[in-house]
């Protein structure tokens, strides 16, 4: 059996399976975007799927440091909305 890829959250430094994180990609052509399917190539950063890690990443600028560039506000807003939707779904299941 093959081991699942492990990744680390840029905010809280928790390690886990790649599928448990959201992936933000900075492509070679300068585009930055969310890439949950992990298909785009480029420099990437992973973050937990909760608002605490999102806020910590903004406060410490850990996403920007990991990607080595500024992240546009619309990408940060899109990331926050995605996390909020998943958080809402998770709370409904409980």
PyMOL commands that place a pseudoatom at each C-alpha (Angstrom):
pseudoatom trace, name=CA, resn=UNK, resi=1, chain=A, elem=C, hetatm=0, pos=[0.000, 0.000, 0.000]
pseudoatom trace, name=CA, resn=UNK, resi=2, chain=A, elem=C, hetatm=0, pos=[1.309, 3.406, -0.965]
pseudoatom trace, name=CA, resn=UNK, resi=3, chain=A, elem=C, hetatm=0, pos=[1.620, 6.174, 1.646]
pseudoatom trace, name=CA, resn=UNK, resi=4, chain=A, elem=C, hetatm=0, pos=[-0.516, 9.290, 1.230]
pseudoatom trace, name=CA, resn=UNK, resi=5, chain=A, elem=C, hetatm=0, pos=[1.375, 12.550, 0.570]
pseudoatom trace, name=CA, resn=UNK, resi=6, chain=A, elem=C, hetatm=0, pos=[1.888, 14.583, 3.745]
pseudoatom trace, name=CA, resn=UNK, resi=7, chain=A, elem=C, hetatm=0, pos=[1.747, 18.393, 3.848]
pseudoatom trace, name=CA, resn=UNK, resi=8, chain=A, elem=C, hetatm=0, pos=[2.100, 21.095, 6.513]
pseudoatom trace, name=CA, resn=UNK, resi=9, chain=A, elem=C, hetatm=0, pos=[-0.233, 24.026, 7.176]
pseudoatom trace, name=CA, resn=UNK, resi=10, chain=A, elem=C, hetatm=0, pos=[1.613, 27.338, 6.743]
pseudoatom trace, name=CA, resn=UNK, resi=11, chain=A, elem=C, hetatm=0, pos=[-0.296, 28.850, 9.670]
pseudoatom trace, name=CA, resn=UNK, resi=12, chain=A, elem=C, hetatm=0, pos=[-0.455, 26.290, 12.491]
pseudoatom trace, name=CA, resn=UNK, resi=13, chain=A, elem=C, hetatm=0, pos=[2.299, 23.944, 11.214]
pseudoatom trace, name=CA, resn=UNK, resi=14, chain=A, elem=C, hetatm=0, pos=[0.033, 20.872, 11.614]
pseudoatom trace, name=CA, resn=UNK, resi=15, chain=A, elem=C, hetatm=0, pos=[1.026, 17.961, 9.399]
pseudoatom trace, name=CA, resn=UNK, resi=16, chain=A, elem=C, hetatm=0, pos=[-1.490, 15.707, 7.702]
pseudoatom trace, name=CA, resn=UNK, resi=17, chain=A, elem=C, hetatm=0, pos=[-2.689, 14.098, 4.504]
pseudoatom trace, name=CA, resn=UNK, resi=18, chain=A, elem=C, hetatm=0, pos=[-2.588, 16.391, 1.487]
pseudoatom trace, name=CA, resn=UNK, resi=19, chain=A, elem=C, hetatm=0, pos=[-6.346, 16.025, 0.984]
pseudoatom trace, name=CA, resn=UNK, resi=20, chain=A, elem=C, hetatm=0, pos=[-7.090, 17.641, 4.374]
pseudoatom trace, name=CA, resn=UNK, resi=21, chain=A, elem=C, hetatm=0, pos=[-5.639, 21.006, 3.306]
pseudoatom trace, name=CA, resn=UNK, resi=22, chain=A, elem=C, hetatm=0, pos=[-6.489, 23.725, 0.805]
pseudoatom trace, name=CA, resn=UNK, resi=23, chain=A, elem=C, hetatm=0, pos=[-3.788, 24.474, -1.761]
pseudoatom trace, name=CA, resn=UNK, resi=24, chain=A, elem=C, hetatm=0, pos=[-2.871, 27.959, -2.957]
pseudoatom trace, name=CA, resn=UNK, resi=25, chain=A, elem=C, hetatm=0, pos=[-0.657, 28.055, -6.067]
pseudoatom trace, name=CA, resn=UNK, resi=26, chain=A, elem=C, hetatm=0, pos=[1.604, 30.711, -7.526]
pseudoatom trace, name=CA, resn=UNK, resi=27, chain=A, elem=C, hetatm=0, pos=[2.158, 29.631, -11.133]
pseudoatom trace, name=CA, resn=UNK, resi=28, chain=A, elem=C, hetatm=0, pos=[5.337, 30.441, -13.037]
pseudoatom trace, name=CA, resn=UNK, resi=29, chain=A, elem=C, hetatm=0, pos=[3.474, 32.933, -15.237]
pseudoatom trace, name=CA, resn=UNK, resi=30, chain=A, elem=C, hetatm=0, pos=[2.534, 35.027, -12.178]
pseudoatom trace, name=CA, resn=UNK, resi=31, chain=A, elem=C, hetatm=0, pos=[-1.039, 33.834, -11.667]
pseudoatom trace, name=CA, resn=UNK, resi=32, chain=A, elem=C, hetatm=0, pos=[-2.139, 32.985, -8.134]
pseudoatom trace, name=CA, resn=UNK, resi=33, chain=A, elem=C, hetatm=0, pos=[-5.157, 30.846, -7.389]
pseudoatom trace, name=CA, resn=UNK, resi=34, chain=A, elem=C, hetatm=0, pos=[-6.785, 28.182, -5.299]
pseudoatom trace, name=CA, resn=UNK, resi=35, chain=A, elem=C, hetatm=0, pos=[-6.119, 24.690, -6.508]
pseudoatom trace, name=CA, resn=UNK, resi=36, chain=A, elem=C, hetatm=0, pos=[-7.877, 22.081, -4.381]
pseudoatom trace, name=CA, resn=UNK, resi=37, chain=A, elem=C, hetatm=0, pos=[-7.419, 19.368, -7.000]
pseudoatom trace, name=CA, resn=UNK, resi=38, chain=A, elem=C, hetatm=0, pos=[-3.611, 19.876, -6.956]
pseudoatom trace, name=CA, resn=UNK, resi=39, chain=A, elem=C, hetatm=0, pos=[-3.361, 19.946, -10.746]
pseudoatom trace, name=CA, resn=UNK, resi=40, chain=A, elem=C, hetatm=0, pos=[-1.625, 23.270, -11.417]
pseudoatom trace, name=CA, resn=UNK, resi=41, chain=A, elem=C, hetatm=0, pos=[2.134, 23.409, -11.301]
pseudoatom trace, name=CA, resn=UNK, resi=42, chain=A, elem=C, hetatm=0, pos=[4.019, 26.081, -9.421]
pseudoatom trace, name=CA, resn=UNK, resi=43, chain=A, elem=C, hetatm=0, pos=[5.007, 27.147, -5.956]
pseudoatom trace, name=CA, resn=UNK, resi=44, chain=A, elem=C, hetatm=0, pos=[2.299, 26.142, -3.496]
pseudoatom trace, name=CA, resn=UNK, resi=45, chain=A, elem=C, hetatm=0, pos=[1.254, 26.613, 0.097]
pseudoatom trace, name=CA, resn=UNK, resi=46, chain=A, elem=C, hetatm=0, pos=[-1.196, 24.538, 2.113]
pseudoatom trace, name=CA, resn=UNK, resi=47, chain=A, elem=C, hetatm=0, pos=[-3.584, 25.758, 4.785]
pseudoatom trace, name=CA, resn=UNK, resi=48, chain=A, elem=C, hetatm=0, pos=[-6.035, 23.986, 7.101]
pseudoatom trace, name=CA, resn=UNK, resi=49, chain=A, elem=C, hetatm=0, pos=[-9.715, 24.193, 6.276]
pseudoatom trace, name=CA, resn=UNK, resi=50, chain=A, elem=C, hetatm=0, pos=[-10.657, 26.386, 9.263]
pseudoatom trace, name=CA, resn=UNK, resi=51, chain=A, elem=C, hetatm=0, pos=[-10.979, 30.118, 9.919]
pseudoatom trace, name=CA, resn=UNK, resi=52, chain=A, elem=C, hetatm=0, pos=[-8.478, 30.127, 12.789]
pseudoatom trace, name=CA, resn=UNK, resi=53, chain=A, elem=C, hetatm=0, pos=[-5.672, 29.081, 10.455]
pseudoatom trace, name=CA, resn=UNK, resi=54, chain=A, elem=C, hetatm=0, pos=[-6.826, 31.540, 7.805]
pseudoatom trace, name=CA, resn=UNK, resi=55, chain=A, elem=C, hetatm=0, pos=[-6.713, 34.426, 10.275]
pseudoatom trace, name=CA, resn=UNK, resi=56, chain=A, elem=C, hetatm=0, pos=[-3.352, 33.292, 11.654]
pseudoatom trace, name=CA, resn=UNK, resi=57, chain=A, elem=C, hetatm=0, pos=[-1.928, 33.076, 8.117]
pseudoatom trace, name=CA, resn=UNK, resi=58, chain=A, elem=C, hetatm=0, pos=[-3.083, 36.649, 7.405]
pseudoatom trace, name=CA, resn=UNK, resi=59, chain=A, elem=C, hetatm=0, pos=[-1.705, 37.957, 10.674]
pseudoatom trace, name=CA, resn=UNK, resi=60, chain=A, elem=C, hetatm=0, pos=[1.725, 36.341, 10.226]
pseudoatom trace, name=CA, resn=UNK, resi=61, chain=A, elem=C, hetatm=0, pos=[1.798, 36.772, 6.420]
pseudoatom trace, name=CA, resn=UNK, resi=62, chain=A, elem=C, hetatm=0, pos=[2.759, 33.107, 6.155]
pseudoatom trace, name=CA, resn=UNK, resi=63, chain=A, elem=C, hetatm=0, pos=[0.973, 32.569, 2.818]
pseudoatom trace, name=CA, resn=UNK, resi=64, chain=A, elem=C, hetatm=0, pos=[2.871, 35.469, 1.257]
pseudoatom trace, name=CA, resn=UNK, resi=65, chain=A, elem=C, hetatm=0, pos=[6.182, 34.214, 2.601]
pseudoatom trace, name=CA, resn=UNK, resi=66, chain=A, elem=C, hetatm=0, pos=[5.558, 30.674, 1.381]
pseudoatom trace, name=CA, resn=UNK, resi=67, chain=A, elem=C, hetatm=0, pos=[4.564, 31.806, -2.105]
pseudoatom trace, name=CA, resn=UNK, resi=68, chain=A, elem=C, hetatm=0, pos=[7.208, 34.559, -2.158]
pseudoatom trace, name=CA, resn=UNK, resi=69, chain=A, elem=C, hetatm=0, pos=[4.805, 37.170, -3.508]
pseudoatom trace, name=CA, resn=UNK, resi=70, chain=A, elem=C, hetatm=0, pos=[1.828, 39.354, -2.625]
pseudoatom trace, name=CA, resn=UNK, resi=71, chain=A, elem=C, hetatm=0, pos=[-1.545, 37.648, -2.709]
pseudoatom trace, name=CA, resn=UNK, resi=72, chain=A, elem=C, hetatm=0, pos=[-4.364, 39.651, -4.326]
pseudoatom trace, name=CA, resn=UNK, resi=73, chain=A, elem=C, hetatm=0, pos=[-7.283, 40.574, -2.073]
pseudoatom trace, name=CA, resn=UNK, resi=74, chain=A, elem=C, hetatm=0, pos=[-9.782, 38.727, -4.303]
pseudoatom trace, name=CA, resn=UNK, resi=75, chain=A, elem=C, hetatm=0, pos=[-7.853, 35.457, -3.823]
pseudoatom trace, name=CA, resn=UNK, resi=76, chain=A, elem=C, hetatm=0, pos=[-7.838, 35.950, -0.049]
pseudoatom trace, name=CA, resn=UNK, resi=77, chain=A, elem=C, hetatm=0, pos=[-11.582, 36.666, -0.129]
pseudoatom trace, name=CA, resn=UNK, resi=78, chain=A, elem=C, hetatm=0, pos=[-12.228, 33.572, -2.259]
pseudoatom trace, name=CA, resn=UNK, resi=79, chain=A, elem=C, hetatm=0, pos=[-10.180, 31.469, 0.173]
pseudoatom trace, name=CA, resn=UNK, resi=80, chain=A, elem=C, hetatm=0, pos=[-12.109, 32.835, 3.153]
pseudoatom trace, name=CA, resn=UNK, resi=81, chain=A, elem=C, hetatm=0, pos=[-15.472, 32.133, 1.493]
pseudoatom trace, name=CA, resn=UNK, resi=82, chain=A, elem=C, hetatm=0, pos=[-14.426, 28.578, 0.654]
pseudoatom trace, name=CA, resn=UNK, resi=83, chain=A, elem=C, hetatm=0, pos=[-13.348, 27.957, 4.247]
pseudoatom trace, name=CA, resn=UNK, resi=84, chain=A, elem=C, hetatm=0, pos=[-16.587, 29.458, 5.605]
pseudoatom trace, name=CA, resn=UNK, resi=85, chain=A, elem=C, hetatm=0, pos=[-18.707, 27.215, 3.351]
pseudoatom trace, name=CA, resn=UNK, resi=86, chain=A, elem=C, hetatm=0, pos=[-16.806, 24.109, 4.433]
pseudoatom trace, name=CA, resn=UNK, resi=87, chain=A, elem=C, hetatm=0, pos=[-17.015, 25.186, 8.080]
pseudoatom trace, name=CA, resn=UNK, resi=88, chain=A, elem=C, hetatm=0, pos=[-20.788, 25.621, 7.748]
pseudoatom trace, name=CA, resn=UNK, resi=89, chain=A, elem=C, hetatm=0, pos=[-21.158, 22.169, 6.168]
pseudoatom trace, name=CA, resn=UNK, resi=90, chain=A, elem=C, hetatm=0, pos=[-19.067, 20.633, 8.920]
pseudoatom trace, name=CA, resn=UNK, resi=91, chain=A, elem=C, hetatm=0, pos=[-21.252, 22.211, 11.621]
pseudoatom trace, name=CA, resn=UNK, resi=92, chain=A, elem=C, hetatm=0, pos=[-24.437, 20.980, 9.923]
pseudoatom trace, name=CA, resn=UNK, resi=93, chain=A, elem=C, hetatm=0, pos=[-23.181, 17.407, 10.033]
pseudoatom trace, name=CA, resn=UNK, resi=94, chain=A, elem=C, hetatm=0, pos=[-22.677, 17.546, 13.788]
for i in range(1, 94): cmd.bond("trace and resi %d" % i, "trace and resi %d" % (i + 1))
show_as sticks, trace
zoom trace
